[in-house]
């Protein structure tokens, strides 16, 4: 678990985190896009006045996707993935076509 801020970086939907090296040996990804909560893991509601704990999915990005996201934004990249039928669970997937 992490607070909404880690080492000066605000962890919120739409943010990206770059580790500067492959996420795992042989991975084509060096960064992740932080997606919105409410996916496979529901938010954990806490008693008032506490805010709920939000579980934010991390979606691996190739270097080209990360660069494109910096210019066009997270929503545009997610739309590219959706329109291209990108399987974000594929650990060896290629970058989504970004020239269209």
Protein Blocks (a to p, Z undefined) as FASTA:
>chain_A
ZZfbeghiacdehiacdehiafbghiabfbdcdddehilbccdddddfbdcddddddddd
dfklmmmmmmnojklmmmmmmmnopafklmkbccddfkZZ
